[in-house]
Amino acid sequence: MSEAELENFVDGSWVRSRGSGRLDVPDPSTGQVLTRVPRSGPEDVDLAVRAARKAFLSWREVPVPERSRRVLALRNLLEEHAGELARSVVQENGKTIDEARGSVRRGIEATEFAASAPTTMQGSFLEDVAAGIDTTLVRQPLGVVAGITPFNFPVMIPLWMAPLALVCGNAFVLKPSERVPLSATMLAHLIEQAGFPAGTFNLVHGDAEAVDAILAHPGIDAVSFVGSAPTARHVYTTAAAHGKRVQALAGAKNHLIVMPDADLERSVPAIVSSAFGQSGERCLAGSVVVAVEPGADRLVERLSEAVRKLSVGPAGAPATDVGPVIRADHRERILRWIRQGEEAGAVVVARGPTPVDAGGYYVAPVLFDHVRPEMSIAQEEIFGPVLSVVRAGSLAEALEIANGSRFGNAAAIFTRDGRSAREFTRRVEAGMVGVNVGVPAPAAFFPFIGWKGSFYGDLHATGRDAIDFYTRKKVITARWF
């Protein structure tokens, strides 16, 4: 990849940013610079929003089936270029190739769901609500929607947003993470090829200045965001204060409860994949195992064996289980959390192999035991390859530990007992719940639901919640003389 500077995509054309700053984009596996991304500012955002508002006026008049066909054309292009998109994700994000392919596949599935808009956008009708009076509920587009997406899913999360917003009749402005701009640039090219009119989709690169310009711009009607908890709070409060509809997906501290009767042959691989897949850089990563006695020693022994066997190396290598983390500063942050856990009295019972010295940003996977629920490593989102084991005497105690978190994104239980599973699924305070599933990610036609501090807003991403988010309802009551 050339180190040439990337451009924004505005009103159907590729244009240089008017911002003055530029940022290097390194390959996390090697540290080598792939490209440079502009730090776009308010003027760049304004140009994109003006183009979007103009395009919206005609795009909203395009019949829903025709908008759906454009989305299907995009879906076919995504399928055709799935390999290229996955390689881009590997290169700029550091996912292993299997993880990258899986994330692209889930983005394609979200696009397929968007194409069902002729069904999902349907309203309702009731004849004779009173004598000679009928009432109709319809869904109409909002206007201009902005998407602010994170580094950990460079293809999937933009595809959670843009196709659904567009098929609902909105125009869209994407501000991808400045850490992974190449995949977003590829998506913009494919959306252009799919035949969406100029201005309906716009891409603005940048960092915090571009985000703040989006949150305050009067021409933007709604904001979709995925990122860290502090930034999600800022996005939600700032955008809402400017009168915008907001969905802000935030951080997580996901608990995996392992009952004494769990099938460890199947459970341990699922737990290890949940905790260390994608180097722990995902909001559905299992980061705390609550081992219910008796059986914790046996579980920790099996987990330790699995962690020591993990292969750490470049993201594109076929044998790699755990690739690099996104940046050097994030690596240092994770290492500080590990040191803090040891200083607090948690015991490191297993480490993965020493990371290869390839110039990239590697962290050896770490398994902690004898972690107390009040420790910071059991409470704060580390977003790295670190798994903590907390011991509990019963399912009730385990639930108390899990529900004590200020986050509520996901949780799972590993058990063979239906009664325990039912008790867990009813009482756990999390929006996405697994039974013998380490990463309980819902399919694209269900909403991606976070609870408590893992989500700010009312309508969630994906599924019918997303249709409701990207449209507004209108009720028409009519009588004819």
N, C-alpha and C positions, 0 to 999 in steps of 0.2 A: 504494500500500500504506500502510495506517495505521501510525503510530508507536506504536500500542498494544503493550503487552507480550505476548509469546507465553506460552502455557501448556504444561505437560506433559500427556501423555496416559497415564493410569494406571488400570488396571482398568476400561477402557471409558469413562472420564470425563475431561473436560478440567479440569485443576486448576492452581491457582496454585502456583508454586514456593515452598517455604519458605525458600529461600536469600535472602540480603539484597542481594547485588550484582546489577547489571543492566549489560548491554553494548549499545551502539548497533550496528546492522547497517547499514552504508552500501551504496549502489549503487556498485560500483567504477568505473562509467563516468562518474558525476557527483559522487560524494562525498556525495550527499544521503542522509539517514537514512531507511531503509525501515521499520524496526521496532526493538524492543528485546527482547533475549533474556535470560532469567534465568540467573544463575550458581548452578545447583542444587548442593546439597551432599549429604553422606552421608544425611541424613534423607529427601531426595527419592529417592535411589537405593534406600534400604531399602524405601520404600513400593512402588516399582515391582517390586523383586525379590520382596517378599512376595506381591504380586498375581500375579506370574508363577509362583511356586512353587505357589500354590493352583490356578491355572488349568491348570498342567501335569498335575496328577493326573487330570483328566477329559479333557484334550485328547489325551494319549497313548493313551487308549482309543478315540478316534475312528478308524475304519478308514482305512487309507492311501488307498483310492480316494476317500473322502469328503474327506479333507484335500486331496487333489489337486484335487478339484472346487472347493474354496475358492480354491486358488491360480489355477485357470483363471478364476474369477470376478474375481479381482484383475487377472489379465492383461487381461481384457476392459475393465475400468475404466481400466487404464493406457493402453490403446489409445485409448479414448474421450477421455481427458484428456491425451493426449500433447502436444498443442499448449500447453496451460496449463502443464504441467510444464516444457516447453522454455523458455517465456517466463520462468518463475520462475528457471530456471538462468541465463538471460541476465542477468536483473536482479540477482540476488544474487551471482553468481560472475564475470560478465564474459566468459563464452564468447560467441563469435559465434553467430548463430542456427543456422547449419548444424552447428557443433560441438555445440551444445546438443541439437539434434534427434538427432544421431548418438548421443550419450551416453544419451539417453532410450531410443532404439531398442535399444541394447545391454543396458540394464536390463530391457526387456521380453523380450528373448531369454533372459536369465538366468531370468526368471520362467517362461517357457515350458519351459525345461529342468527347473526345479523340479517342474513339473506331471507330469513323467515318473516320479515316485517309485514308482508301482507296479511299474515295471521296475527302476529303479536301486537301490531298496532291497532287492531280492530277495537272499536268502541262498543257501546251497547245502546239498546233502544227499548223503550217501553211505551206501548200504545195505550191510550186512554188512562193516563195518570189521573185525569179528571174528565168530565164529560166533554168530548171533542178535543181534548188536549193530549198531545204526544210529547215525549221527552227523549232526546238523543244525547248521548255522551260521546264526544270525539276527542282524539288526541292530535295535537298540533305541535310542530317543532318550536323550540325555544328561540333560536336565532343563531348566535355564535357561541360555540363551546370551546374551551381551552383544555388541553390535556397536558399535565406535568408529570413526567414518568421517571422512574428510578433507574439505577444502573444495573440492577440484578436480573432484569428480564427485558433486554433491549428490543425484542420483537414482540413477545407475547402481550405485554401490558399496553403498548400503543394499539395493538389489535383488539384488546378489550374495549378500547375507547372509540377510535376513529371510525371503524365500519358501522358501529351501532349509532353513533351520533350522526353520521352522514345519511344512513338509510332512513333515519327518522326525519330527515329534511333540514338538518342544521348544517352550517358551515363550521369548519374545525381548524383550530390552531394548535399544533403540537410543539411543546418545548421539552425535548428529551433531555436526559441527564447529559451534562457536558462530558461525563466520563465515558459514555458509549454512544457517540454521535453517528458512527458509520452505519449501523443497522438502521437507524431512523432515516438516514439519507437513502439507503436502499429501498425502504418502504415508500418513501416519497416518490421515487422513480416508478415503482410498481403501481401506486395509486394513480399517477399521471397516465401510465400506459393503459390502465383499466377504463379510462374515458371519463373520469370525473371532471366536470367543467373547471376552468381556471378560477381560482379563488375559493373553491369549496374546501380544499385541503391546503393548509399552509404550514411550513416548518420554519421555526425560529430557534436557532442554537443559542446557548448562553447559560449563565449561572444565576446567582441570586438576584441580580439586577433585573434580568428578564422576567424572573418569577414575580417579583414585586410589581413590575409594570403590568403584568397580566392581571394580578389580583386587584389592581386599582383602576384598570381601564374601563371606562363607561360603556364601551361597545361590546364587552364580553358579558354574556348572560349566565354562564355556568362554568364551573371549574371542576374537573376530575383530577385527583391527585393520588399518587402512591409514593410513600417514602417513610422517613423516620418519624418517630412520635413528636419530637419538638417541632420539626418542620410542618407536620400535619396540623398541629395546633395553630401554628402561625398562618398557614394557608386558610384553614377554616375560619378563624376569627377575622382575618383581614378581608378575605373575599366576601364573607357574609356581611361584614360592616359596610361593604360597598354594594350591597343589595343583590349579590349573586347567589344562585343555587350552588351548593358545594357538596361533594362527596370526597372525603379525605381518608384514605386507608393508611393506617399508622403502624407502629411497632408491635412486637409480640414477645412473649415468653411462654412458649408452649410446653405443656406438661404431658408426659407419657406415663400413665399408671400401669405398672406391671404386677398382676396378681400372682400369688404363689402357684396357681394352676396353669399359668400361661405356657403355651407350647414354645419353648425357647428355640427350637430348631428353626421355626419360622419367625418368631418375634425378634430375636437378636439381629438378624440381617435387616429387618424392617426398621428397627430402632437406629442401627448404625447408618443406614441410608438416609433416614430422616435427619439425623444430627450432623452428619459429615458430608452428605451430598451437597454439591455446589459450595463446598467449603463453609457450610453453615450460613451462607449469605442469602437467606430467603425467609420470608415472614411466616412460612409454615414449617420451618425447621423445628424438630423436637430438641429442646435445649435442657430440659430437666426431666430425668427419669425418677419417678416416685416408686421405689421398690417396696412392696407390701410384704411384711414378714409373715411366716418364715419363707425364706427363699432368696433374700437379698444377696447373700454371699455367693450363691450359685449363679445368680444373674450377673453380678459384677465380674466374676471369673470369666464367664462367657463373653461379656462385652469387652473385657480387657484383651482376651485372645483376638477378637475381631479387630480391635483398634490397632493392635501391633502389626497386623497383617496388611493394613491399608497402604496403598502405594501413593506417594506424594510426588507430583511431577508436573511437567508442562501440560497445559490443558488439551493440546491436540494429540498427545501420545495415547495410543490405544490402551496401554496398561494402567494409565493413571486413574486412581479412584478419587483423589482429592487434588484439585488444581490450586492455583494461586488465589489469594484474595485480591481485591480490586486495585489497591494502591499501597505504597510504602507506609503512609501515615495511618492507614487502617490496620496494617499489620502491627505497627507499634501499639496501637490502641488495644488490639486483641491481646498482645503479649503483656500489656499492663494489667488487663483483667486477670490473666492467668497468675501473674505474680501476686496480685491482690487476693485472689482466692487462696493461694498457698499461705500468705501471711495471716489470713483469717482463720486458718486451721483446717481447711479442706485438704484432702490427701490425693495427690496425683498417683493413681494406681496404674495408669497406662499412658504411653505416648506413642504416636505413630512414628514412622521412620524419620530420620533427619531429612528435611527437605533438600532437594537437589540444589546445587549452587549454580543456577543458570541466569542469575541477574534479575530474576522475577521476585514476586512478593509472596513467599511461601510461609505457611505456619503449620508446624507438625500438629496433628490432631491430639487432643488432650481429653482424658477421662478422669473426672474428679469423683471421689467417694467421700462419704461422711460429711456431705454438705448440709448445713443447717438452713432451714427455709428463710431465715432473716438475713443470710449472707448476701452481699451485693451480687455475687455471681449467680445466685438463685433468683434474683429480683430484676436485674437490669438486662436489657437486650445487648448481647455481646456481638452478634452477627458475625460469628466465626466458628471454626471447627472445635468447639468446646462443649462437652456434655457433662452435666453435673448429676450425681446420684444422691437423692434424698431418701432416707429410710422412714417408713411409716408402719405402725402396728396394725392398721386396719384400712379398709376401703373408706370408711368415714373420715379417718385422719388424712388419708391421701387426698380426698376431695377438699378437705379444709385447707390443705397446703396449696392445691391447684387454684382454688377459688380465692386464696389470699393474694394472688397476683393482681396488680392494677390493670394488666392486659387481659384480653379475652379473645384472642384470635382463633386458636385451635387447641384441641386436646384430644388424647386418644387413650384407650384402655386395651390391654392385652390380657385376655382371659378366655377360658373355655366355658365359663358359667354364665348362662343367660340372665340370671337374676342380678349378678354383679354388673353386667353390661347395661341392663335396663336402668339400674340405680344410677350408674355413672352418667348415661346419656340424658337422664332426666335432671340431674342435679348439677352437673358441671356448668360453670359459667363461661362458656365459650361459644362462638357462633358456628364453628366448623368442627365437627366431632367425629372421631374415628373409633371403630371397634375392630381391633386386630389390623389396623391400617395406620402406618406411621405418618403419612402425609395425607390428611383427609381433604384434599383439594377437590372442590365440587366441579362437575362438568359445566361447560360454558352456558348451558341452558338453565342452570341454577345460579342463584346469587352467591357472590363471594362475601361472606358475612363475618365481620369482626364485631366483637362486643367490647364494652368498657373503653379503656384507653387505646384500643386497637382500631377504632373507627370514629370519625366525626362526621355527622350528617344523619340523614334519615333513609335515603335510598342507596342501596349498595351497588357495587360494580357487577356486571354480567347478569345474565338471566332477565327475567321480566322486571326486576328492579331497575335494570339499566334502561329498559324501554320507558319506564315511568320517569326515570331521571332525565332522559333526553327529550321528553315531550311534556307538554302541559295539557291538562284536561279542560274541556269546555263543555258545558251542559246547555243545550238548546231546548227551550220549551216553546211549543208552537201550537197555535189554534188558527184554523182557516174558516172564514165566514163564507 
